[in-house]
């Protein structure tokens, strides 16, 4: 894909760290679509995406966009300052990320996300579905990725999502991550020691919905 040829993966990972909630959702969604390729999965992991993705799941506050983007937005808006400049910058960064996401996937695929259709400010959970989807893909492929997820604090974050999330796609991906992590004996023991997680998993097993 052209996004990979143009070294777009590190830029998407940077947006996961510093973008608005909306930009994080678009960036995570784009990486999710790229992760269908085994080669892309390796590049995504090598770009430092795992700590960034775990960070999306752990943090609720929006981040500021990088300074180069601020400079570009300032030039585009005639040097607007204060809140107006911040609003213009955030909108420009979000729209640019959305355009990249559209370039990576078909409109039909992009429309499948549970968070699509939202506009303006979004809460941090809007990026949870694509973020957990990518982590699910990565943790099932290599032991090193599982180690990186846990090292970044991902086990605790995923356990919390399994216990608290009411969003079916996010919950599906979160339980898939637990399954992947459980391939490592040490992590399997930690999962089994959390009674809230075991209770929730048993509840899901007997849920008829």
C-alpha positions in Angstrom: 0.0 0.0 0.0 1.1 3.5 -0.7 0.8 4.5 2.9 3.6 2.0 3.8 5.7 3.0 0.8 5.6 6.6 2.0 6.6 5.6 5.5 3.1 6.5 6.8 3.0 4.0 9.7 5.4 6.0 12.0 3.3 9.1 11.4 0.1 7.2 12.3 1.7 5.9 15.4 2.7 9.5 16.3 -0.9 10.5 15.9 -1.9 7.7 18.4 0.4 9.4 20.9 -0.4 13.1 20.2 -3.6 13.4 18.2 -7.1 14.3 19.3 -9.5 11.5 20.1 -10.9 11.7 16.6 -7.5 11.6 15.0 -6.5 8.7 17.3 -9.6 6.8 16.0 -8.8 7.4 12.4 -5.1 6.5 12.9 -6.0 3.3 14.8 -8.6 2.4 12.1 -6.0 2.9 9.3 -3.5 0.7 11.1 -6.1 -1.9 11.7 -6.8 -2.1 8.0 -3.1 -2.2 7.1 -2.6 -5.0 9.7 -4.3 -7.5 7.4 -0.9 -8.0 5.8 1.7 -10.1 7.7 4.5 -7.8 6.6 2.5 -4.7 7.7 1.9 -6.2 11.1 5.7 -6.5 11.6 6.2 -2.9 10.5 3.4 -1.7 12.8 5.0 -3.4 15.8 8.5 -2.2 14.9 7.2 1.4 14.7 6.4 1.4 18.5 2.7 1.1 18.0 2.1 -1.2 21.0 2.8 1.3 23.8 0.9 3.9 21.8 -2.1 1.7 21.4 -2.1 0.7 25.1 -1.9 4.4 25.9 -5.0 5.0 23.9 -6.8 2.4 26.0 -5.5 3.8 29.3 -5.8 7.6 28.8 -9.0 9.6 28.7 -7.7 13.1 28.1 -7.2 14.4 24.5 -3.6 15.2 23.4 -2.3 18.2 21.5 -1.2 17.8 17.9 2.6 18.0 17.1 4.2 21.5 16.6 4.8 21.0 12.9 1.1 20.5 12.4 0.5 23.7 14.5 2.8 25.7 12.2 1.1 24.4 9.1 -2.4 25.1 10.5 -1.3 28.6 11.5 -0.2 29.3 7.9 -3.4 27.9 6.5 -5.6 30.0 8.8 -3.8 33.3 8.4 -2.0 33.1 11.7 -5.1 32.6 13.9 -4.2 32.5 17.6 -5.6 31.3 20.9 -8.6 28.9 20.9 -9.5 29.7 17.3 -6.1 28.5 16.2 -6.3 25.4 18.4 -9.7 24.5 16.9 -8.6 25.1 13.4 -5.4 23.0 14.0 -7.4 20.1 15.5 -9.9 20.1 12.7 -7.1 20.2 10.0 -5.2 17.3 11.7 -8.4 15.3 12.1 -9.4 15.8 8.5 -6.0 14.9 7.2 -6.0 11.7 9.2 -9.5 10.9 8.0 -8.3 11.3 4.4 -5.4 8.9 5.0 -7.9 6.4 6.6 -10.1 6.7 3.5 -7.1 6.0 1.3 -6.4 2.8 3.2 -9.8 1.3 3.1 -13.0 1.2 1.1 -15.9 3.4 2.2 -17.8 0.3 3.1 -15.0 -1.1 5.3 -14.4 2.3 7.0 -18.1 2.5 7.8 -18.1 -0.7 9.8 -16.5 0.9 12.9 -18.9 1.3 15.8 -17.6 4.9 16.3 -18.1 6.1 12.7 -20.6 8.8 12.1 -19.4 10.9 15.0 -18.1 14.4 14.5 -16.5 17.1 16.5 -15.1 16.2 20.0 -15.2 12.5 20.8 -14.5 10.7 24.0 -11.4 8.6 24.4 -13.3 5.4 24.0 -14.1 6.2 20.3 -10.6 4.7 19.5 -11.0 1.6 21.6 -12.4 -0.6 19.0 -9.7 -0.2 16.4 -7.0 -0.1 19.1 -8.0 -3.4 20.6 -8.5 -4.9 17.1 -4.8 -4.1 16.2 -3.5 -5.4 19.5 -5.5 -8.6 19.0 -3.9 -9.1 15.6 -0.4 -8.4 17.0 -0.6 -10.5 20.2 -1.6 -13.6 18.3 1.4 -13.6 16.0 4.6 -13.2 18.1 5.5 -13.8 21.7 7.6 -10.6 21.6 4.4 -8.6 20.9 2.7 -10.2 23.9 5.6 -9.2 26.1 5.5 -5.6 24.7 1.7 -5.4 25.4 2.2 -6.5 29.0 5.3 -4.3 29.5 3.3 -1.3 28.4 0.6 -2.0 31.0 -1.7 -3.5 28.5 -2.8 -6.5 30.6 -4.3 -4.3 33.2 -6.0 -2.1 30.6 -7.4 -5.0 28.7 -8.7 -6.6 31.9 -10.4 -3.4 32.8 -12.1 -3.2 29.3 -13.3 -6.8 29.6 -14.9 -6.1 32.9 -16.3 -2.6 32.2 -16.9 -2.3 28.4 -20.4 -2.5 27.1 -19.4 -2.1 23.5 -19.7 -5.4 21.8 -16.9 -5.0 19.1 -14.4 -3.6 21.7 -15.3 -6.4 24.1 -14.8 -9.0 21.4 -11.3 -7.7 20.6 -10.4 -7.3 24.3 -11.3 -10.9 25.0 -9.3 -12.0 21.9 -6.3 -10.2 23.3 -6.7 -12.0 26.6 -6.8 -15.2 24.7 -3.6 -14.3 22.9 -1.8 -13.2 26.1 -2.9 -16.4 27.8 -0.5 -18.3 25.5 2.2 -17.2 27.9 2.0 -19.2 31.1 3.0 -16.2 33.3 0.3 -14.0 31.9 -2.3 -16.8 32.0 -1.7 -17.0 35.8 -2.2 -13.2 36.2 -5.4 -13.4 34.2 -6.7 -16.3 36.3 -5.9 -14.4 39.5 -8.3 -11.6 38.7 -11.8 -12.7 40.0 -13.5 -9.8 38.1 -12.2 -11.0 34.8 -13.1 -14.7 35.4 -16.6 -13.7 36.5 -17.0 -11.5 33.4 -15.7 -14.2 31.1 -18.1 -16.8 32.6 -20.9 -14.3 32.2 -20.1 -13.8 28.5 -20.0 -17.6 28.0 -23.6 -17.9 29.3 -24.9 -14.8 27.6 -27.5 -15.7 24.9 -27.2 -12.3 23.2 
